[in-house]
Amino acid sequence: MDNFLNMITPPIQYILDLGPAVMLPLVIIIFALCLGLKLGKAFNAGLMIGIGFIGIGIVITLMRDTLGPAAEQMAQNFGLNLTVIDLGWPGTAPMTWASKIAIVAIPVAILVNLIMLALKMTRVVNVDIWNIWHMTFTGALVHIVTGNYWLGILGVVVHAVFSYKFGDWFQYDTRDYFGLEGIAVPHGTSAYCAPFAVIVDAILDKIPGINKIDIDTEKLEKKLGAFGQPIIVGFILGLIVGILAGYGPKQVLQLSVSVSAVMYLMPKVIKPIMEGLLPISEAAREKLSAKFGGGEFLIGLDPALLLGDANVISAGLLFIPLTVIIAAIGSITFGNRVLPFGDLATIGFFIAMAVAIHHGNIFRTLISGSFIMFITIWISNQTVELQTILAKNANMLGGKDLVGSLDQGGSPITYLMVQIFQRTNVVGLLVIAVIYFIGIAMTYRRYKALQKQEKAELQGAKA
């Protein structure tokens, strides 16, 4: 096994090192050619998607470089004892791809997808190869805990199955709220955090008065006029964060304009991706329907597609200071050590699907998002030592004694798989397992209800 891994590691690692902005377009071009698109159209589609991801990367870098230091300064100003830096997905993904599990994770995840398609267990055709790193992280930590390579692969398989099913279960949210026809978002924090939002949404529906509160960016804009526009809301949020960080007037204003720029630019940079996906999704539905005997299929893509929604952007910006505050509360209540930093720029990933579940209601998103971030930080605090080993194995520790991450380091799927074998926190295992599987059961029931509703509407339209 070791000789085989050593032989195939260099070429696979070279491809992985290209990064999502190059790797995903290459996969898309190959996929498009397999679907029968001409080379020119396939190349154009892949290049448009690459351009979109470059744009997203620029905007996220802007957020990380401006809002990240402000959040860290906030933590210092309030005397928070948070000693473990959240590396975020930009730091966690490379160390995951450097693990031994990574070499087989991609073919394993693709095989799981093909088997589930053949057995009609999913409608998701995943082309987002880069984000298989989330599944790989689960497998890598299971491998570290058990020392067993096959159990590590089992971790990849279990996470893959959950991911593809999330794509199915939240397909109506992806289509009806985000307007992404024929697209699924099975990967990452957007998918695995969503069951928590389903629980919160059901609870809020039962509370008189609270269940009537509905706030979104469109309503704010109508009520507040120009001051409700996203760029001005972003400017105000920048002012608040800058003041809390103790910045001077110059830095506060610079931060505020940067946040306004994020509010304006993020929806713009999503558009090239949508343009590139349109011909591919149409060709995929036709080809796959013929291949698998009818039925509609969903193309599984990156959750970055969800970041262009105004409510997701607004909620994501609100959660930058809120997540630091939640981490501070965690340091008092359960001894949290993790300082949110690397993932603050992409905090929208954690609550994007929650926004859709709440139909754009920012009030509900703030409640469910706070629940999501509290659990995420609690879990990430539990996985710090394991992620530190992962970083050491990849020679990526960077001089820090301990490292952690919210994205994937705070995943309930990863935590449950690790604790099943490690059992260092049986109470935590049981609590998270009960809450999460209640969320999954409610998610499935909600999906079936939406499916039934759609069938009734179609029958009504035919009548």
SVG drawing of the C-alpha trace seen along z (x, -y; Angstrom):
<svg xmlns="http://www.w3.org/2000/svg" viewBox="-58 -60 66 62">
<polyline fill="none" stroke="black" stroke-width="0.4" points="0.0,0.0 2.8,-2.5 4.7,-1.8 1.5,-2.4 0.7,-5.6 4.3,-6.9 4.0,-6.3 0.7,-8.1 1.2,-10.9 3.3,-13.3 0.9,-13.6 -2.2,-13.8 -0.6,-16.4 0.4,-18.5 -3.2,-18.6 -4.5,-19.4 -1.9,-22.2 -3.5,-24.0 -6.2,-25.1 -10.0,-25.3 -9.8,-28.3 -7.9,-26.0 -8.8,-22.5 -12.6,-23.0 -12.5,-24.6 -10.4,-21.6 -12.9,-19.2 -15.8,-21.2 -14.2,-21.2 -13.6,-17.4 -17.2,-16.9 -18.6,-19.2 -16.8,-17.3 -18.1,-14.0 -21.6,-15.5 -21.1,-16.2 -20.4,-20.0 -18.1,-21.2 -14.5,-22.1 -15.1,-25.9 -18.2,-25.9 -16.7,-23.6 -13.5,-25.7 -15.5,-28.9 -17.7,-27.4 -14.7,-26.2 -12.9,-29.6 -16.0,-31.6 -16.2,-29.4 -12.5,-29.9 -12.9,-33.7 -15.8,-33.6 -13.7,-31.8 -10.8,-34.2 -13.2,-37.0 -14.6,-35.3 -11.0,-34.8 -10.2,-38.5 -13.3,-39.5 -12.6,-36.9 -9.0,-38.1 -10.2,-41.7 -12.5,-40.5 -9.7,-38.5 -7.2,-41.3 -9.5,-44.0 -12.0,-42.3 -9.8,-39.5 -7.3,-41.8 -10.2,-43.9 -11.8,-40.9 -8.5,-39.8 -8.0,-43.3 -11.6,-43.2 -10.6,-40.0 -7.5,-41.6 -9.4,-44.8 -11.9,-42.7 -9.1,-40.6 -10.3,-37.3 -8.1,-34.3 -8.3,-32.7 -4.9,-31.2 -5.6,-28.9 -5.9,-30.6 -8.6,-29.5 -6.6,-28.8 -9.8,-28.8 -10.4,-26.6 -7.4,-28.3 -5.1,-26.8 -6.9,-23.6 -7.5,-22.4 -3.8,-22.2 -2.8,-20.2 -5.8,-17.9 -4.6,-17.3 -1.2,-16.5 -2.5,-13.6 -2.1,-10.0 -5.9,-9.6 -6.1,-12.4 -4.5,-10.2 -7.5,-7.8 -10.2,-10.2 -11.1,-11.6 -11.6,-8.2 -13.4,-6.9 -15.8,-9.9 -16.4,-9.6 -17.1,-5.9 -19.6,-6.5 -21.3,-9.0 -21.5,-6.6 -22.9,-3.8 -25.5,-6.1 -26.5,-7.3 -26.8,-3.7 -28.9,-2.7 -31.0,-5.8 -30.0,-6.9 -29.1,-10.4 -29.7,-12.8 -26.5,-14.7 -23.7,-14.4 -20.8,-15.9 -18.2,-17.8 -16.8,-19.8 -13.7,-17.7 -11.8,-20.3 -14.3,-20.3 -13.8,-16.6 -11.2,-17.9 -14.1,-18.1 -14.6,-14.4 -10.9,-13.8 -10.5,-15.8 -12.9,-13.4 -11.0,-10.4 -7.7,-11.9 -8.7,-12.5 -10.2,-9.1 -6.9,-7.7 -5.0,-9.7 -7.2,-8.5 -7.3,-4.8 -4.1,-4.3 -6.2,-2.2 -6.1,-3.3 -9.3,-1.5 -11.2,-3.1 -9.9,-6.4 -11.4,-5.5 -14.6,-4.7 -14.7,-8.2 -14.5,-9.5 -17.3,-7.2 -19.6,-8.2 -19.0,-11.9 -19.5,-11.5 -22.9,-9.8 -24.1,-12.6 -22.9,-15.2 -24.7,-13.8 -27.9,-13.4 -27.7,-17.0 -27.6,-18.0 -30.9,-16.1 -32.6,-17.3 -31.9,-21.0 -32.4,-21.0 -35.7,-23.0 -33.9,-25.7 -31.1,-25.9 -33.6,-26.1 -36.4,-28.2 -34.5,-30.6 -31.2,-31.0 -32.6,-30.4 -30.1,-27.8 -32.0,-25.5 -30.5,-22.0 -27.8,-22.7 -27.1,-21.2 -24.7,-22.4 -23.7,-19.2 -20.4,-20.3 -18.9,-22.1 -20.3,-24.1 -23.4,-25.3 -24.6,-21.7 -23.6,-20.1 -24.7,-23.1 -28.2,-23.3 -29.9,-20.7 -29.3,-22.9 -31.2,-25.7 -34.1,-23.3 -34.4,-22.6 -34.4,-26.3 -36.9,-27.2 -39.4,-24.6 -39.0,-25.9 -39.5,-29.6 -42.6,-28.6 -44.2,-27.6 -43.5,-30.8 -46.3,-33.3 -45.2,-36.8 -41.6,-35.7 -43.0,-33.6 -44.3,-36.8 -41.0,-38.7 -39.6,-38.9 -36.7,-41.1 -34.7,-40.9 -32.6,-43.3 -35.4,-44.2 -37.7,-45.2 -34.9,-47.2 -34.3,-49.0 -38.0,-49.9 -38.3,-51.1 -35.0,-52.9 -34.7,-54.1 -31.1,-54.8 -29.8,-53.9 -31.3,-50.4 -29.2,-49.7 -26.7,-46.9 -23.6,-49.1 -24.7,-51.5 -25.6,-48.7 -22.1,-47.3 -20.6,-50.8 -22.4,-51.0 -21.3,-47.4 -17.7,-48.4 -18.0,-51.4 -19.3,-49.3 -16.5,-46.7 -13.9,-49.4 -15.0,-51.1 -15.1,-47.9 -11.6,-47.1 -10.5,-50.5 -9.4,-51.8 -8.7,-55.5 -11.0,-57.5 -8.8,-56.8 -8.8,-53.0 -12.5,-53.0 -13.4,-54.7 -11.1,-52.5 -12.6,-49.4 -16.1,-50.7 -15.5,-51.4 -13.9,-47.9 -17.0,-46.3 -19.2,-48.3 -17.1,-47.0 -17.7,-43.4 -21.4,-44.0 -21.4,-45.4 -18.8,-43.1 -19.8,-39.6 -23.0,-39.3 -21.1,-40.6 -18.3,-37.9 -20.9,-35.1 -22.3,-35.9 -19.5,-34.5 -19.9,-31.1 -23.6,-31.1 -23.0,-31.9 -20.5,-29.1 -22.8,-26.6 -25.9,-27.2 -25.0,-25.2 -23.4,-22.5 -26.4,-22.0 -28.7,-21.8 -26.5,-19.3 -26.1,-17.2 -29.8,-16.9 -30.4,-15.6 -27.4,-13.2 -27.9,-11.8 -31.6,-11.4 -31.1,-9.3 -28.2,-7.3 -30.0,-6.6 -33.5,-6.0 -35.2,-9.3 -35.4,-11.7 -33.8,-15.1 -30.2,-15.3 -28.5,-17.9 -25.0,-19.2 -23.1,-19.3 -21.1,-22.5 -19.2,-24.8 -21.2,-26.7 -19.5,-29.9 -22.5,-30.1 -24.7,-31.0 -22.6,-34.0 -24.1,-36.3 -27.4,-36.6 -27.9,-40.0 -29.3,-38.4 -26.4,-35.9 -23.9,-38.8 -25.6,-40.9 -26.0,-38.0 -22.4,-36.9 -21.1,-40.4 -23.2,-40.6 -21.7,-37.3 -18.1,-38.5 -18.3,-40.4 -21.0,-38.0 -18.8,-35.0 -16.0,-36.6 -18.5,-37.3 -19.8,-33.7 -16.2,-32.5 -15.8,-34.8 -18.9,-33.3 -17.5,-29.9 -14.3,-30.7 -16.3,-31.3 -18.8,-28.5 -16.8,-25.6 -13.2,-26.8 -13.0,-27.6 -9.5,-28.3 -10.2,-29.0 -10.0,-32.5 -12.1,-32.9 -9.9,-34.4 -9.2,-32.5 -12.9,-31.6 -14.3,-35.0 -14.0,-36.1 -16.2,-33.1 -18.6,-33.0 -21.4,-33.3 -20.7,-29.6 -21.9,-28.6 -25.2,-30.3 -26.0,-30.5 -28.4,-27.5 -29.9,-28.7 -30.9,-32.0 -32.7,-29.9 -34.4,-27.7 -35.7,-30.9 -36.7,-32.4 -34.3,-35.3 -35.4,-36.2 -32.3,-37.7 -33.9,-37.8 -34.3,-34.0 -30.9,-33.6 -29.3,-35.5 -30.9,-33.0 -30.1,-29.8 -26.7,-31.2 -25.8,-31.8 -26.7,-28.2 -24.7,-27.0 -21.6,-29.0 -21.8,-28.0 -21.8,-24.3 -19.1,-24.9 -16.8,-26.6 -17.5,-23.9 -16.6,-21.1 -13.5,-22.9 -12.2,-23.3 -12.5,-19.5 -10.6,-18.8 -7.6,-21.2 -5.1,-18.5 -6.0,-16.3 -5.8,-19.1 -2.4,-20.0 -1.2,-16.5 -2.6,-16.8 -0.6,-20.0 2.6,-18.5 2.3,-15.5 2.0,-18.0 5.0,-20.1 2.6,-23.1 2.6,-24.0 4.2,-27.4 5.7,-27.7 2.4,-27.6 1.9,-25.1 -1.7,-24.4 -3.9,-25.1 -7.6,-24.7 -10.3,-25.7 -14.0,-26.4 -14.6,-25.1 -14.4,-21.3 -12.6,-21.4 -16.1,-22.3 -18.0,-19.8 -20.5,-17.5 -20.0,-14.7 -16.2,-14.7 -16.7,-15.0 -19.1,-12.1 -16.9,-9.9 -13.8,-10.7 -15.6,-10.3 -17.1,-6.9 -13.5,-5.6 -11.8,-7.9 -14.5,-8.2 -12.6,-10.9 -15.9,-12.8 -18.8,-10.4 -21.2,-13.0 -20.3,-15.4 -20.7,-12.5 -24.2,-11.7 -25.3,-15.3 -24.1,-16.2 -25.4,-12.9 -28.9,-13.4 -29.1,-17.1 -27.7,-16.4 -29.7,-13.3 -32.9,-15.1 -31.9,-17.8 -31.3,-15.2 -34.6,-13.5 -36.4,-16.8 -34.5,-17.7 -35.7,-14.5 -39.3,-15.1 -39.1,-18.7 -37.7,-17.5 -40.5,-14.9 -43.1,-17.6 -41.7,-19.9 -41.5,-17.1 -45.2,-16.2 -46.2,-19.9 -44.4,-20.2 -46.1,-17.1 -49.5,-18.4 -48.8,-21.7 -47.8,-20.0 -50.9,-17.8 -53.0,-20.9 -51.4,-22.7 -52.1,-19.7 -55.7,-19.6"/>
</svg>
